[in-house]
Amino acid sequence: MKTEIVTTLKRQATKILAELHKTKEAVLITEHGKPSAYLVDADAYDMMQERMRILEGIARGERAVLENRVHTHAQARRKMKKWLN
């Protein structure tokens, strides 16, 4: 991952964005020597967001199993019958 200070980003934004689009490598922006933000390609960001939605769904399912909030196939069919017909 590439690292740039915020001043460089201000002065060379077009160049940094062009390289980002070319390499698809995220850029860590620092302020006063500390991480401040990540600059990522829009497609990569969208993909990360989709992965997060999927992982959140899996986590909800795992919680449901642990809390015994599950149904058998037959129970689910009965509950969903109005939408399945």
HELIX and SHEET records of a PDB file:
HELIX    1   1 VAL A    6  THR A   23  1                                  18    
HELIX    2   2 ALA A   42  LEU A   66  1                                  25    
HELIX    3   3 HIS A   73  LEU A   84  1                                  12    
SHEET    1   A 3 LYS A   2  ILE A   5  0                                        
SHEET    2   A 3 VAL A  27  GLU A  31  1                                        
SHEET    3   A 3 LYS A  34  LEU A  39 -1                                        
END                                                                             
